Amino acid sequence: MATMNISLPEPLKEFVDEQVQEHGYSTSSEYVRTLIRKDQVQQAELRIVALMAEGLESGPAVAVDDAYWKAKREALQQKHPGQ
């Protein structure tokens, strides 16, 4: 595991220490790792929402059924014959 040192103003350090005590974290590092993981999840969720919005704005829906995939395969075979 890599090590990272951070500097905090005293009020922030006191807050972290309180959170460690009140919420059962074993160390301040564990608390900070938890915050980072939560932020990773939040960023991923924001990305999913953005992708969903992009999809909704991309035009009318297309049915993806056997006929759709058959047409895709045929188009690929025409583009790359013999493969």
ChimeraX attribute file (.defattr): number of C-alpha atoms within 10 A of each C-alpha:
attribute: neighborCount
match mode: 1-to-1
recipient: residues
	/A:1	3
	/A:2	3
	/A:3	6
	/A:4	6
	/A:5	6
	/A:6	5
	/A:7	7
	/A:8	10
	/A:9	7
	/A:10	9
	/A:11	9
	/A:12	11
	/A:13	13
	/A:14	12
	/A:15	11
	/A:16	18
	/A:17	15
	/A:18	13
	/A:19	15
	/A:20	18
	/A:21	13
	/A:22	9
	/A:23	9
	/A:24	11
	/A:25	15
	/A:26	10
	/A:27	14
	/A:28	16
	/A:29	15
	/A:30	13
	/A:31	18
	/A:32	14
	/A:33	12
	/A:34	13
	/A:35	12
	/A:36	12
	/A:37	12
	/A:38	12
	/A:39	12
	/A:40	12
	/A:41	12
	/A:42	12
	/A:43	12
	/A:44	12
	/A:45	12
	/A:46	12
	/A:47	12
	/A:48	12
	/A:49	12
	/A:50	12
	/A:51	12
	/A:52	12
	/A:53	11
	/A:54	11
	/A:55	12
	/A:56	11
	/A:57	9
	/A:58	9
	/A:59	8
	/A:60	8
	/A:61	8
	/A:62	7
	/A:63	8
	/A:64	8
	/A:65	8
	/A:66	9
	/A:67	10
	/A:68	11
	/A:69	11
	/A:70	11
	/A:71	11
	/A:72	12
	/A:73	12
	/A:74	12
	/A:75	12
	/A:76	12
	/A:77	12
	/A:78	11
	/A:79	10
	/A:80	9
	/A:81	9
	/A:82	6
	/A:83	7
